[in-house]
Amino acid sequence: MENTSLLLKNTVHNGKTCDVLIENGMFSKIADSVKAPADCRVINCNGNLAVSPAFYNTHTHAAMTLLRSYADDMNLFKWLQEYIWPVEAKLTPHDIYVGSKLAMLEMIRTGTVFFNDMYWYPMETIKAAKEMKLRAAVGMLFLSGADAEAEAGNNAVNQELEEKRSWIEEDGKIRLTLAPHAIYSVSREKLHSAACKSGSENYHLHIHLAETRSELENCQKEHGMTPAEYLDSIGVLGPKTILAHSLFLTPSDIELIRDRGAHISHNPCSNMKLGSGSFHYQEIVEKYGCEITIGTDGACSNNNISMLEEIKFAALSAKRQAHDPEVGKDTDIFKAATCNGAKAFGIDGGEIAVGKVADCLLVDLNNPLMVANYSFVSNMVYSADSSCIDTVICGGDILMLHKFIEGENEILQEARKCCRRIANI
Ligand SMILES: [Zn+2]
């Protein structure tokens, strides 16, 4: 294994200069001065690079970077039915591979080391993540209502993924999940079989929930229940379930989600851009005590996948919704995007502490956006942008060193080629 040890020399942690040693992908020592073991790689931080937890993006569609700016400023269903679904039907596996790599470039530059993905041709995203050395949870798509041929194709893709599960998951960074798209696009039978499989074969389950008012109203009409109650009646809500959006929840839905230990992925930018509705942060987090996580959704409805931007919007939208500046505190939002995201997927990370997985960022304290620096977390949530992120480390692997990512130009060139073809579809 590459980088069995890595020393962050004279980094800044909790406002103090210290050394941080990483061994076998974990933080092994944090002290005023640590002697580098033999053959240890050293990054000199010179008292100017602060070590920070990295971000865990709990809801995205990575390869949609190729559709960034393809269709904007319209209602979710018009957007999906008239623009996104027709063009997606013509995307090739190579597009997905390249689009996923393009997404990973952006994730790395903006400090993300893990993403929870739901998209077509998941094997291509897995291959790209393995090459780029990010952590990822990649979903096996479940959809109903497509024609028999499309359904058979989808089943074959999922079967191949399941057969290759041990290869996919062997490095400990990538995992397969079950990804039934939403309650309006997946039958009750398929949702039930996904719920059973999640329990019996230890898969996380990733689904969009209560994203629009019409989803709530249609579910109440058809099933006499809210979307959260409907999922619970099928056995879908549990500690391995990730619920994207979760906008139209009743107080008893929130209690149900909390009591089942399911995880909400809050996607503020996408919700605002699609005009879907408001996330009731104060109620969900502060009144009912749900531990939320943060996700960007795809680059087509955001239009970037920067967790740095997402956390600022999460904090500001919470305050605006509650008409109260004390709601959506920087420390809570930062924890949601780091520790809580990691915890939702059983990753012992999101913190700079001995024994935790060595996922971290080196943040440039000489960047004007980080001066003054009375509160590092406040600066990360309200001020920083990607120009502040100097280096990104995931499980001890260096993904970006002093802003350099290997192979970046080739990925950008290939992505532009794919976009030219898509523009002519
Ligand atoms: Zn989504």
Residues whose N, C-alpha, C, O or C-beta is under 5 A from the ligand:
A	BS01	ZN	D297
